[in-house]
């Protein structure tokens, strides 16, 4: 599935893929045409994605072909070993958690996973974690702390699951405990918002030393649909709600909620997963290189000060 404004780009991309196949088969005479089409694709993509309104950015963050946590793990983390279960109730497949090697360095990786295809999406609850998912994340974070491994989190969820069973098993408590654990974790932490960053379900994995966000991702206290329903009681107001929420990467950077915006290849991550992962890996490496040499007490103190300093308030 592609959006209407992407149709011309898709036509060019199909031609590029066909020419690449011919080139690999030995037809060297297509090289010039291939390079021209690649240049045309880059130029058109830059125009298409450069000035999109906030609601279109939200739709891009939800793009079905956008890379997920599992894609970044495959492309960036070697010898990844996934851990399962919260040791209390069950294993929540909406969250992936485990250990592996990033650029030769042992790391802990935790992230929301929406899944591909109908069956996997159902199994992973469309990326909406139950309390067991957050308790699994806490368990793995504490293991990482014990073995002095940096923690990398990938955020991509419309929000924590709001069902009755999740509430009965302590959804809000699990989210709060995850935030508290991350806040005082005695290892370097980096969070990357790769798609949707919905409400407390996203923030549970977002209390990090460095918070990065992809160019077309969003991070918000509520979805535009939820905001429109509460404020105007009309779904036709979603575009207005998206503007008012200041949820785009550019808005969040200006407000100081995130530390850096990661540019997406060709203007949107779904066109090239491998190249997107390379860019994300570059930023992760840069963040870890800056954070790892720091004294742990200084690291935790700076993290707490950073989050306490967000927003505006008046003491009564």
BAFI-3210 file (N, C-alpha, C; in Angstrom, 3 decimals, decimal comma, padded with zeros to 6 digits):
// residues 316
n [1|2|3|4|5|6|7|8|9|10|11|12|13|14|15|16|17|18|19|20|21|22|23|24|25|26|27|28|29|30|31|32|33|34|35|36|37|38|39|40|41|42|43|44|45|46|47|48|49|50|51|52|53|54|55|56|57|58|59|60|61|62|63|64|65|66|67|68|69|70|71|72|73|74|75|76|77|78|79|80|81|82|83|84|85|86|87|88|89|90|91|92|93|94|95|96|97|98|99|100|101|102|103|104|105|106|107|108|109|110|111|112|113|114|115|116|117|118|119|120|121|122|123|124|125|126|127|128|129|130|131|132|133|134|135|136|137|138|139|140|141|142|143|144|145|146|147|148|149|150|151|152|153|154|155|156|157|158|159|160|161|162|163|164|165|166|167|168|169|170|171|172|173|174|175|176|177|178|179|180|181|182|183|184|185|186|187|188|189|190|191|192|193|194|195|196|197|198|199|200|201|202|203|204|205|206|207|208|209|210|211|212|213|214|215|216|217|218|219|220|221|222|223|224|225|226|227|228|229|230|231|232|233|234|235|236|237|238|239|240|241|242|243|244|245|246|247|248|249|250|251|252|253|254|255|256|257|258|259|260|261|262|263|264|265|266|267|268|269|270|271|272|273|274|275|276|277|278|279|280|281|282|283|284|285|286|287|288|289|290|291|292|293|294|295|296|297|298|299|300|301|302|303|304|305|306|307|308|309|310|311|312|313|314|315|316]
n.u [000,830|000,525|000,439|-001,678|-000,250|002,187|002,236|003,458|006,129|006,312|005,986|008,364|010,172|009,609|010,513|013,220|013,926|013,510|015,448|017,730|017,729|018,206|020,730|022,244|022,096|023,834|023,468|024,945|024,428|022,247|022,941|023,274|020,627|019,546|020,907|019,952|017,223|017,366|018,337|016,181|014,201|015,175|015,019|012,250|011,182|012,223|010,811|008,163|008,050|009,037|007,496|005,256|002,076|001,270|-000,674|-000,288|002,285|001,792|000,382|002,415|004,091|002,658|002,820|002,365|004,576|006,740|009,890|010,171|010,795|011,870|013,057|015,131|016,658|017,491|019,110|020,981|021,858|023,919|023,923|021,592|019,721|016,638|014,644|011,987|008,787|007,448|007,871|005,722|003,086|002,699|004,070|004,476|004,086|004,053|006,147|009,566|012,472|015,851|019,309|022,346|024,921|026,015|027,721|029,964|029,790|028,409|024,934|021,704|018,556|015,365|012,031|008,925|006,772|004,891|004,295|004,016|001,676|-001,587|-001,953|000,377|000,209|-002,052|-001,119|000,841|-000,626|-001,000|001,102|000,463|001,198|000,574|000,467|002,304|004,222|005,605|006,589|008,257|010,117|011,188|012,396|014,413|015,851|016,922|018,589|020,422|021,534|022,790|024,848|026,200|025,500|024,732|021,465|019,222|016,320|013,477|010,821|007,499|004,421|000,834|-000,131|-000,410|-002,167|-005,636|-007,494|-009,846|-008,761|-006,007|-005,991|-006,892|-004,717|-002,838|-001,969|-001,351|000,343|002,473|003,482|004,261|006,209|008,080|008,921|010,062|012,111|013,716|014,420|016,246|018,165|021,334|023,047|024,112|021,521|019,586|016,935|014,851|012,392|010,676|008,381|005,177|004,576|002,855|001,324|001,450|002,192|004,257|006,037|006,875|009,087|010,748|012,261|015,102|018,707|019,409|017,093|016,006|014,364|012,716|012,472|009,847|008,314|006,067|005,339|003,372|000,977|-001,532|-003,428|-004,140|-006,771|-007,984|-007,742|-009,295|-011,786|-012,253|-012,017|-013,501|-015,408|-015,643|-014,498|-013,624|-011,984|-009,372|-007,049|-006,716|-006,372|-003,951|-002,191|-002,447|-001,459|001,303|003,074|004,986|008,310|009,959|008,634|008,816|011,563|012,132|010,753|012,262|011,795|012,800|016,148|017,466|016,790|016,347|017,214|015,412|016,144|015,605|013,485|011,486|011,256|010,343|011,088|013,661|014,871|017,357|019,191|018,025|018,322|021,097|021,524|020,203|021,785|024,187|023,559|022,922|025,406|026,908|025,622|026,040|028,814|029,247|027,953|028,843|031,503|030,952|030,650|028,658|026,941|026,821|025,618|023,023|022,088|022,060|020,165|017,783|017,557|017,173|014,590|013,003|013,160|011,562|008,774|006,366|005,516|003,817|004,499|002,309]
n.v [-001,197|002,182|005,753|008,154|010,398|009,266|007,733|008,392|008,287|005,592|004,421|005,230|003,962|001,248|001,038|001,541|-000,692|-002,746|-002,108|-002,379|-005,126|-006,002|-004,910|-006,300|-008,748|-008,488|-006,580|-003,923|-001,634|-000,307|001,300|004,133|005,110|004,090|005,534|008,101|007,799|007,233|009,644|011,291|010,147|010,782|013,594|014,083|012,808|014,383|016,762|015,884|015,029|017,133|019,339|018,413|018,468|018,221|016,084|014,389|013,561|012,013|009,930|008,868|007,935|005,754|004,135|001,127|-000,172|000,729|000,491|-001,723|-002,425|-005,058|-005,134|-003,248|-004,491|-006,820|-005,660|-004,122|-005,279|-007,815|-011,367|-011,492|-012,218|-013,059|-012,430|-013,808|-013,312|-012,146|-013,203|-013,326|-013,397|-013,698|-013,894|-011,026|-010,304|-007,890|-006,406|-006,520|-007,809|-008,073|-009,194|-008,302|-007,593|-004,428|-002,851|-004,247|-003,863|-005,016|-004,837|-003,934|-004,372|-003,055|-002,903|-001,721|-003,764|-004,063|-005,949|-007,893|-008,527|-010,025|-012,137|-012,040|-009,436|-009,596|-011,397|-009,843|-007,839|-005,495|-003,854|-002,764|-002,796|-005,027|-004,979|-006,983|-006,808|-004,441|-005,109|-007,177|-005,693|-004,109|-006,092|-006,977|-004,604|-004,285|-006,472|-005,699|-003,516|-004,820|-006,106|-004,017|-002,969|-000,831|000,535|000,338|001,632|001,156|002,978|002,544|002,649|002,821|003,237|002,070|-001,010|-000,624|-002,376|-004,171|-006,391|-005,764|-003,439|-004,523|-006,048|-004,184|-001,987|000,850|001,037|-000,591|000,853|003,226|002,188|001,293|003,732|004,901|003,069|003,352|006,021|006,050|004,229|002,704|002,811|003,856|005,205|005,130|006,285|005,746|007,116|005,501|005,334|005,497|007,352|006,960|008,332|007,301|004,682|004,818|006,539|005,002|003,618|005,672|007,323|008,364|008,950|010,113|011,096|010,310|011,014|009,827|011,431|011,410|010,436|010,500|011,909|011,931|013,005|012,099|010,567|012,160|011,534|010,826|013,229|014,950|013,758|014,244|017,075|018,308|016,506|015,475|013,623|014,743|016,771|015,959|016,772|019,391|018,903|017,484|019,508|021,255|019,746|019,725|017,601|016,671|015,679|017,905|019,942|018,897|018,870|021,603|022,291|021,049|018,491|016,234|015,110|014,916|014,934|012,423|012,186|010,812|008,453|009,316|010,847|009,360|006,578|004,051|003,475|002,464|000,214|-000,772|001,331|003,218|001,988|002,107|004,873|005,328|003,693|005,101|007,404|006,225|005,128|007,469|008,705|006,782|006,802|009,278|009,072|006,757|007,092|008,677|009,364|007,302|008,305|010,992|010,763|009,753|011,849|013,994|013,018|012,922|015,635|016,677|015,692|016,692|019,341|019,811|021,356|023,824|025,295|026,426|026,938|026,580]
n.w [000,000|-000,873|-000,498|-002,171|-003,155|-003,541|-005,793|-008,310|-007,602|-006,997|-009,517|-010,792|-009,096|-009,578|-012,222|-011,806|-010,236|-012,099|-014,045|-012,490|-012,074|-014,688|-015,060|-013,160|-014,351|-016,397|-018,399|-019,287|-020,696|-019,716|-017,675|-017,731|-018,084|-015,751|-013,741|-014,297|-013,759|-011,024|-010,050|-010,756|-009,139|-006,552|-006,604|-007,031|-004,785|-002,743|-003,162|-002,783|-000,075|001,449|002,432|003,894|005,589|009,178|009,608|007,411|007,972|010,220|009,027|007,450|009,453|010,192|008,032|006,232|005,122|006,426|008,177|010,980|014,515|014,558|012,035|012,248|014,197|012,839|010,876|012,235|014,652|015,794|016,370|017,960|020,849|021,930|024,796|026,759|028,326|031,530|033,954|035,600|034,481|031,547|028,161|026,299|023,041|021,794|022,524|021,918|023,381|024,298|023,924|022,206|019,747|018,911|016,486|017,407|020,140|023,159|023,725|025,103|023,692|023,236|022,118|020,648|018,668|015,786|013,860|010,759|008,201|008,591|010,531|012,156|013,090|014,704|016,633|017,781|018,787|017,353|018,040|020,513|023,743|026,550|030,193|030,824|028,839|029,401|031,906|031,204|029,730|031,799|033,368|031,608|031,254|033,819|033,914|031,971|033,271|035,376|034,025|032,949|030,380|027,646|026,945|024,290|022,906|020,796|019,690|018,814|018,728|018,841|021,310|024,742|025,390|025,957|027,143|029,302|030,689|030,644|032,201|034,617|035,321|035,955|034,200|034,149|036,347|035,552|033,365|034,663|036,393|034,546|033,431|035,708|036,246|033,921|034,259|036,391|035,668|035,674|033,419|030,106|028,011|025,035|023,101|020,276|018,323|016,007|014,533|015,322|018,257|020,746|023,475|026,984|026,564|024,759|026,058|028,171|027,284|026,730|028,443|028,287|028,046|025,614|023,261|020,180|017,052|014,167|010,986|009,902|011,950|014,827|018,080|020,800|023,304|022,850|020,189|016,992|016,190|018,629|020,024|018,400|018,767|021,489|021,846|019,717|019,014|016,481|013,783|011,469|012,148|012,443|011,094|011,925|014,624|014,594|013,832|016,024|018,159|017,949|017,178|015,381|014,276|013,840|015,276|017,879|018,292|018,291|020,601|022,499|023,363|022,133|021,292|018,844|015,298|012,962|009,677|006,922|004,373|000,956|001,742|003,014|005,155|004,299|001,699|001,524|003,506|004,354|003,951|005,601|008,112|008,278|008,579|011,020|012,629|012,525|014,039|016,498|017,194|017,446|019,624|021,690|021,792|022,868|025,349|026,779|027,965|030,169|033,700|035,782|037,849|037,140|034,662|035,284|036,878|035,034|033,243|034,795|035,434|032,900|032,083|034,137|033,591|031,416|029,768|030,970|034,043|037,038|040,403|043,111]
ca.u [000,000|001,185|-000,517|-001,938|000,809|003,401|002,072|004,480|007,393|006,251|006,222|009,807|010,869|009,448|011,422|014,581|014,118|013,628|016,758|018,748|017,731|018,888|022,149|022,874|022,146|024,911|023,143|025,618|023,950|021,142|023,498|023,011|019,210|019,348|021,391|019,032|015,998|017,676|018,402|014,805|013,495|015,627|014,512|010,798|010,930|012,536|009,690|006,941|008,061|009,682|006,569|004,007|001,424|001,383|-001,508|000,380|003,430|001,222|000,086|003,695|004,565|001,872|002,914|002,504|005,875|007,782|010,657|009,791|011,886|012,503|013,900|016,351|017,455|018,126|020,093|021,966|022,311|024,397|023,757|020,544|019,035|015,435|014,157|010,527|008,049|007,661|008,017|004,520|001,819|002,799|004,986|003,767|004,834|004,042|007,460|010,743|013,535|016,944|020,699|023,111|026,101|025,876|029,071|030,935|029,557|027,219|023,876|020,348|017,631|013,956|011,224|007,570|006,712|003,518|004,126|003,680|000,638|-002,718|-001,759|001,407|-000,307|-002,946|-000,275|001,597|-001,627|-000,815|002,100|-000,061|001,596|-000,109|001,417|003,372|005,269|006,420|007,311|009,361|011,109|011,845|013,268|015,577|016,641|017,672|019,673|021,410|022,212|023,663|026,026|026,749|025,274|023,857|020,126|018,671|014,898|012,801|009,440|006,592|003,152|-000,260|-000,387|-000,578|-003,501|-006,565|-008,534|-010,184|-007,783|-004,747|-006,189|-006,979|-003,370|-001,966|-001,343|-000,775|001,467|003,588|004,048|004,940|007,415|009,043|009,474|010,910|013,301|014,566|014,922|017,373|018,985|022,754|023,761|023,678|020,284|019,224|015,621|014,586|011,002|010,811|007,080|004,223|004,942|001,559|000,968|002,301|002,702|005,538|006,911|007,406|010,414|011,349|012,984|016,490|019,702|019,244|015,867|016,035|013,101|012,805|011,925|008,404|007,652|005,432|005,420|002,286|000,226|-002,757|-003,484|-005,004|-008,159|-008,455|-007,838|-010,452|-013,000|-012,464|-012,191|-014,520|-016,376|-015,755|-013,288|-013,184|-011,053|-008,080|-005,944|-006,556|-005,830|-002,538|-001,446|-002,485|-000,705|002,760|003,596|005,974|009,708|010,478|008,028|009,351|012,951|012,086|010,267|013,256|011,328|013,749|017,506|017,885|015,886|017,089|016,731|015,081|016,576|014,569|012,368|010,606|012,021|009,856|011,660|014,939|015,081|018,787|019,820|017,457|018,990|022,470|021,464|019,870|022,987|025,156|023,155|023,071|026,841|027,352|025,084|026,727|030,203|029,208|027,426|029,528|032,618|030,518|030,459|027,267|026,162|026,617|024,680|021,678|021,726|021,732|018,919|016,671|017,449|016,638|013,147|012,344|013,185|010,649|007,455|006,244|004,585|003,897|004,295|001,330]
ca.v [000,000|003,484|006,844|008,674|011,300|008,489|006,890|008,690|007,764|004,141|004,097|005,386|002,932|-000,016|001,089|001,419|-002,090|-003,550|-001,823|-002,982|-006,565|-006,159|-004,565|-007,436|-009,870|-008,251|-005,547|-002,698|-000,496|000,365|002,028|005,569|005,309|003,775|006,676|009,222|007,521|007,364|011,077|011,788|009,672|011,580|014,965|014,072|012,443|015,558|017,697|015,291|014,888|018,257|020,266|017,731|018,926|017,259|014,882|013,502|012,975|010,954|008,803|008,259|007,197|004,518|003,483|-000,324|-000,657|001,376|-000,493|-001,928|-002,779|-006,310|-004,830|-002,589|-005,505|-007,672|-004,909|-003,420|-006,015|-009,170|-012,412|-011,058|-013,272|-012,482|-012,978|-013,845|-013,426|-011,178|-014,013|-013,175|-013,784|-014,209|-013,183|-010,079|-010,209|-006,511|-005,850|-007,369|-007,432|-009,041|-008,723|-008,581|-006,748|-003,307|-002,403|-004,919|-003,558|-005,691|-003,892|-004,411|-003,745|-003,234|-002,084|-002,119|-004,451|-004,139|-007,156|-007,812|-009,488|-010,053|-013,071|-011,549|-008,218|-010,027|-011,981|-008,754|-006,887|-004,261|-003,011|-002,162|-003,727|-005,275|-004,744|-007,996|-006,331|-003,461|-005,809|-007,866|-004,662|-003,755|-007,224|-006,991|-003,410|-004,530|-007,381|-004,873|-002,724|-005,734|-006,436|-002,745|-002,849|000,274|000,144|001,015|001,339|001,595|003,320|002,489|002,132|003,796|003,409|000,831|-001,608|-000,109|-003,353|-004,400|-007,315|-005,031|-002,551|-005,355|-006,545|-003,083|-001,319|002,152|000,802|-001,135|001,974|004,113|001,504|001,294|005,085|005,075|002,234|003,999|007,288|005,854|003,127|003,075|002,547|004,807|004,818|005,891|005,919|006,236|007,014|005,089|005,411|006,161|007,503|007,263|008,454|006,654|003,436|005,150|007,165|003,941|003,256|006,897|008,133|008,002|010,032|010,755|010,697|010,678|010,743|009,798|012,625|011,284|009,824|011,487|011,606|012,773|012,549|011,475|010,552|013,219|011,074|010,937|014,661|015,480|013,214|014,871|018,524|018,749|015,415|015,304|013,051|015,603|017,761|015,317|017,580|020,526|018,353|017,165|020,779|021,822|018,909|019,924|016,249|016,272|015,661|019,266|020,643|018,333|019,319|023,019|022,357|020,433|017,174|015,254|015,644|015,009|014,433|011,582|012,314|009,534|008,364|009,590|011,555|008,462|005,373|002,800|003,232|001,730|-000,193|-000,948|002,651|003,838|001,375|002,634|006,237|005,177|003,147|006,199|008,250|005,430|005,049|008,788|008,913|005,895|007,270|010,447|008,742|005,663|007,489|009,495|008,750|006,860|009,227|012,200|010,376|009,677|013,202|014,776|012,469|013,378|017,088|016,909|015,462|017,610|020,683|019,921|021,938|025,058|025,123|027,429|026,330|027,312]
ca.w [000,000|-000,911|-000,521|-003,520|-003,591|-003,778|-006,978|-009,318|-007,073|-007,105|-010,927|-011,040|-008,311|-010,303|-013,364|-011,256|-009,834|-013,332|-014,644|-011,607|-012,363|-015,985|-014,864|-012,465|-015,295|-017,360|-019,402|-018,863|-021,483|-019,011|-016,531|-017,841|-017,814|-014,335|-012,948|-014,536|-013,011|-009,601|-009,774|-010,838|-007,951|-005,403|-006,726|-006,825|-003,388|-001,929|-003,312|-002,226|001,381|002,151|003,091|004,245|006,824|010,286|009,469|006,464|008,704|011,061|008,142|007,077|010,631|010,248|006,720|006,416|004,657|007,220|008,963|012,375|015,438|014,117|010,875|012,733|014,898|011,819|010,093|013,062|015,840|015,496|017,400|018,891|021,605|022,522|026,063|026,749|029,581|032,612|035,181|036,438|033,839|030,178|027,262|025,440|021,791|021,310|022,862|021,721|024,319|024,310|023,906|021,000|019,547|017,984|016,096|018,259|021,551|023,687|024,083|025,340|022,740|023,583|021,223|020,259|017,371|015,282|013,063|009,334|007,852|009,517|011,634|013,077|013,722|015,782|017,684|018,433|019,254|016,597|018,703|021,743|024,808|027,813|031,286|030,792|027,945|030,117|032,978|030,524|029,427|033,069|033,728|030,720|031,581|035,053|033,534|031,268|034,303|036,128|033,219|032,441|028,936|027,237|026,540|023,117|022,752|019,576|020,051|017,674|019,231|018,943|022,738|025,510|025,174|026,971|027,458|030,716|031,265|030,852|033,351|035,823|035,656|036,366|033,056|034,498|037,265|034,770|032,601|035,617|036,880|033,445|033,365|036,887|036,043|032,917|034,787|037,310|035,180|035,790|032,164|029,067|027,330|023,831|022,572|018,925|017,898|014,605|013,859|016,205|019,662|021,318|024,885|027,984|026,005|024,137|027,054|029,032|026,768|026,200|029,436|027,954|028,013|024,310|022,570|018,765|016,368|012,720|010,345|009,683|013,106|015,706|019,511|021,299|024,474|022,348|018,726|016,448|016,212|020,013|020,333|017,675|019,393|022,803|021,765|018,764|018,799|015,037|013,206|010,368|012,700|012,748|010,548|012,837|015,869|014,357|013,866|017,375|019,104|017,779|017,365|014,378|014,722|013,816|016,413|019,128|018,437|018,686|021,977|023,387|023,837|021,583|021,176|017,447|014,260|012,017|008,302|006,296|002,971|-000,051|002,358|003,772|005,493|003,713|000,368|001,608|004,898|004,644|004,068|006,801|009,262|008,318|009,133|012,436|013,263|012,664|015,163|017,724|017,482|017,896|020,974|022,637|021,907|023,752|026,676|027,485|028,831|031,298|035,016|035,909|038,683|036,324|033,605|035,870|037,315|033,829|032,692|035,627|035,264|031,552|032,035|035,068|033,010|030,265|029,987|031,753|035,156|038,111|041,732|043,881]
c.u [000,868|000,108|-000,591|-000,798|002,146|003,359|003,141|005,848|007,444|006,514|007,713|010,584|010,777|010,387|012,871|014,880|014,286|014,989|017,895|018,873|018,457|020,387|022,898|023,016|023,202|024,646|023,701|025,110|022,806|021,646|023,150|021,550|018,890|019,750|020,464|017,732|016,208|017,735|016,999|014,010|013,868|015,026|013,006|010,450|011,173|011,396|008,435|006,914|008,555|008,703|005,220|003,405|001,494|000,556|-000,893|001,608|002,949|000,934|001,362|004,273|003,874|001,983|003,163|003,847|007,046|008,558|010,246|011,029|012,621|013,412|015,212|017,259|018,198|019,272|021,209|022,587|022,696|024,164|022,703|019,859|017,840|015,058|012,634|009,970|008,421|007,840|006,824|003,278|002,007|003,890|004,158|004,596|004,789|005,349|008,533|011,824|014,608|018,304|021,386|024,305|025,808|027,263|030,133|030,733|028,314|026,191|022,589|019,432|016,192|013,131|009,820|007,625|005,248|003,256|003,790|002,622|-000,402|-002,462|-000,746|000,937|-001,233|-002,134|000,465|000,676|-001,434|000,148|001,614|000,212|000,595|000,899|002,568|004,536|006,193|007,195|008,459|010,483|011,888|012,831|014,557|016,461|017,510|018,810|020,795|022,211|023,203|024,961|026,612|026,652|024,387|022,506|019,673|017,191|014,377|011,316|008,568|005,276|002,068|-000,618|-000,479|-002,004|-004,451|-007,662|-008,725|-009,149|-006,454|-004,853|-006,239|-005,610|-002,365|-001,244|-000,647|000,428|002,691|004,276|004,841|006,248|008,497|009,715|010,444|012,215|014,253|015,191|016,169|018,296|020,461|023,586|023,307|022,435|020,021|017,879|015,467|013,105|011,025|009,503|006,118|004,764|003,705|001,497|001,955|002,881|004,035|006,521|007,533|008,787|011,197|012,109|014,476|017,406|019,611|017,973|015,941|014,687|013,314|012,043|010,403|007,687|006,906|005,444|004,404|001,579|-001,057|-002,714|-004,347|-006,483|-008,762|-008,667|-009,067|-011,761|-013,307|-012,801|-013,343|-015,646|-016,668|-014,445|-012,764|-012,141|-009,662|-006,895|-005,649|-005,941|-004,338|-001,674|-001,339|-001,603|000,811|003,503|004,659|007,387|010,275|009,934|008,653|010,792|012,997|011,650|011,239|012,832|012,251|015,102|017,999|016,825|016,723|016,455|016,494|015,509|015,400|013,335|011,430|011,278|011,602|010,427|012,927|015,249|016,562|019,482|019,303|018,135|020,417|022,491|021,147|021,080|024,049|024,826|023,262|024,529|027,358|026,884|025,824|028,179|030,299|028,861|028,281|030,707|032,197|030,399|028,967|026,412|025,859|025,554|023,242|021,193|021,306|020,407|017,705|016,449|016,808|015,121|012,383|012,245|012,244|009,319|007,512|005,209|004,809|003,617|003,351|001,694]
c.v [001,252|004,557|007,450|009,545|010,577|007,684|007,130|008,168|006,246|003,685|004,169|004,286|001,568|-000,086|000,908|-000,037|-003,010|-003,356|-002,405|-004,474|-006,846|-005,902|-005,718|-008,649|-009,672|-007,206|-004,194|-001,447|000,260|001,275|003,522|005,885|005,078|004,953|007,887|009,038|007,660|008,834|011,697|011,390|010,515|012,976|015,032|013,766|013,633|016,562|017,172|015,364|016,119|019,131|019,624|018,318|017,842|015,982|013,894|012,846|011,825|009,716|008,098|007,441|005,844|003,704|001,982|-000,890|-000,067|000,328|-000,513|-002,250|-004,032|-006,091|-004,182|-003,579|-006,380|-006,963|-004,287|-004,248|-007,444|-010,093|-012,027|-012,268|-012,630|-013,204|-012,858|-013,867|-012,407|-011,860|-013,860|-013,767|-014,410|-013,479|-012,313|-009,849|-008,816|-005,794|-006,913|-006,884|-008,507|-008,380|-009,107|-007,653|-005,673|-002,724|-002,970|-004,707|-004,294|-004,671|-004,633|-003,660|-004,091|-002,366|-002,617|-002,790|-004,627|-005,411|-006,866|-008,866|-009,608|-010,926|-012,544|-010,283|-008,562|-010,580|-010,897|-007,615|-005,506|-003,284|-002,318|-003,104|-003,840|-004,980|-005,752|-007,559|-005,354|-004,111|-006,642|-006,879|-004,267|-004,838|-007,226|-005,771|-003,644|-005,526|-006,611|-004,046|-003,591|-006,025|-005,220|-002,622|-001,649|-000,262|001,003|000,639|001,905|001,775|003,345|001,855|003,204|004,081|002,066|000,319|-001,182|-001,086|-003,574|-005,297|-006,625|-004,110|-003,349|-005,836|-005,415|-002,371|-000,016|002,002|000,301|-000,045|002,894|003,492|001,463|002,660|005,341|004,302|002,883|005,282|007,132|004,702|003,537|002,595|003,602|004,287|005,742|005,377|006,520|006,025|006,729|005,179|006,202|006,217|007,917|007,200|007,736|005,341|003,623|005,683|006,137|003,484|004,489|007,757|007,806|009,225|010,815|010,196|011,226|010,338|010,764|010,992|012,587|010,533|010,914|010,983|012,513|012,147|011,834|011,491|011,708|012,826|011,207|012,377|015,275|015,021|013,916|016,357|018,964|017,726|015,209|014,763|013,877|016,618|017,176|016,139|018,777|020,073|018,053|018,427|021,313|021,056|019,110|018,601|015,819|016,348|017,072|020,093|020,197|018,761|020,783|023,183|021,742|019,092|016,065|015,930|015,747|014,422|013,675|011,678|010,931|009,527|008,546|010,249|010,699|007,101|004,123|002,509|002,398|001,402|-000,250|000,398|003,385|003,307|001,885|004,025|006,184|004,658|004,199|007,057|007,506|005,371|006,362|009,061|008,071|006,318|008,463|010,055|007,755|006,101|008,249|008,686|008,454|007,830|010,521|011,940|010,391|011,065|014,071|014,321|012,986|014,876|017,440|016,766|016,360|019,017|020,878|020,558|023,225|024,835|026,235|026,727|027,207|027,397]
c.w [000,000|-000,955|-001,918|-004,030|-003,851|-005,077|-008,049|-008,895|-007,221|-008,543|-011,258|-010,331|-009,007|-011,506|-012,920|-010,897|-011,051|-013,991|-013,811|-011,871|-013,684|-015,856|-014,184|-013,380|-016,396|-018,413|-018,957|-019,591|-020,796|-017,889|-016,570|-017,515|-016,340|-013,461|-013,100|-013,757|-011,507|-009,189|-009,786|-009,603|-006,733|-005,432|-006,460|-005,373|-002,461|-001,967|-002,612|-000,705|002,144|002,934|003,423|005,516|007,898|010,110|008,489|007,089|009,594|010,218|007,690|008,231|010,755|008,953|006,885|005,970|005,441|008,034|010,433|013,218|014,969|012,908|011,309|013,459|013,896|011,116|010,929|014,186|015,470|016,687|018,436|019,526|022,311|023,808|026,097|028,174|030,638|033,965|036,125|035,768|032,462|029,405|026,337|024,180|021,167|021,647|022,654|022,679|024,317|024,233|022,603|020,916|018,510|017,729|017,043|019,740|022,043|024,164|024,408|024,376|023,118|022,638|021,011|018,891|016,950|014,494|011,616|009,024|008,950|010,744|012,658|013,785|014,886|016,948|018,478|018,881|018,629|017,283|019,962|022,922|025,954|028,935|031,304|029,896|028,642|031,263|032,402|030,223|030,677|033,477|032,904|030,961|032,816|034,826|032,845|032,261|035,082|035,374|032,503|030,923|028,639|026,760|025,356|023,014|021,431|019,894|018,806|018,108|019,188|020,396|023,428|025,335|026,294|027,394|028,955|031,388|031,564|032,060|034,654|036,271|035,882|035,246|033,440|035,424|036,512|033,961|033,517|036,116|035,806|033,311|034,523|036,736|035,051|033,457|035,627|036,897|035,129|034,603|031,147|028,346|026,136|023,335|021,179|018,609|016,398|013,822|014,708|017,633|020,424|022,830|025,829|027,502|025,324|025,175|027,995|028,584|026,316|027,188|029,317|027,968|026,712|023,659|021,142|018,143|014,864|012,144|010,187|010,797|013,884|017,141|020,193|022,495|024,066|020,823|018,230|016,452|017,615|020,424|019,680|018,319|020,718|022,670|020,876|018,546|017,311|014,482|012,029|010,826|012,960|012,243|011,444|014,157|015,729|014,386|015,287|018,360|019,036|017,942|016,358|014,944|014,819|014,984|017,732|019,376|018,889|020,142|022,983|023,949|023,340|021,374|019,747|016,524|013,234|010,641|007,695|004,828|002,011|000,550|003,173|003,937|004,742|002,332|000,426|003,060|005,250|004,846|005,303|008,055|009,401|008,966|010,631|013,214|013,485|013,879|016,492|018,162|018,042|019,328|022,007|022,857|022,862|025,185|027,465|028,367|030,086|032,587|035,212|036,729|037,940|035,267|034,128|036,284|036,128|033,212|033,461|035,451|033,917|031,521|033,007|034,474|031,845|030,677|030,806|032,846|036,191|039,418|042,547|045,344]
res [x|x|x|x|x|x|x|x|x|x|x|x|x|x|x|x|x|x|x|x|x|x|x|x|x|x|x|x|x|x|x|x|x|x|x|x|x|x|x|x|x|x|x|x|x|x|x|x|x|x|x|x|x|x|x|x|x|x|x|x|x|x|x|x|x|x|x|x|x|x|x|x|x|x|x|x|x|x|x|x|x|x|x|x|x|x|x|x|x|x|x|x|x|x|x|x|x|x|x|x|x|x|x|x|x|x|x|x|x|x|x|x|x|x|x|x|x|x|x|x|x|x|x|x|x|x|x|x|x|x|x|x|x|x|x|x|x|x|x|x|x|x|x|x|x|x|x|x|x|x|x|x|x|x|x|x|x|x|x|x|x|x|x|x|x|x|x|x|x|x|x|x|x|x|x|x|x|x|x|x|x|x|x|x|x|x|x|x|x|x|x|x|x|x|x|x|x|x|x|x|x|x|x|x|x|x|x|x|x|x|x|x|x|x|x|x|x|x|x|x|x|x|x|x|x|x|x|x|x|x|x|x|x|x|x|x|x|x|x|x|x|x|x|x|x|x|x|x|x|x|x|x|x|x|x|x|x|x|x|x|x|x|x|x|x|x|x|x|x|x|x|x|x|x|x|x|x|x|x|x|x|x|x|x|x|x|x|x|x|x|x|x|x|x|x|x|x|x|x|x|x|x|x|x|x|x|x|x|x|x|x|x|x|x|x|x]
***
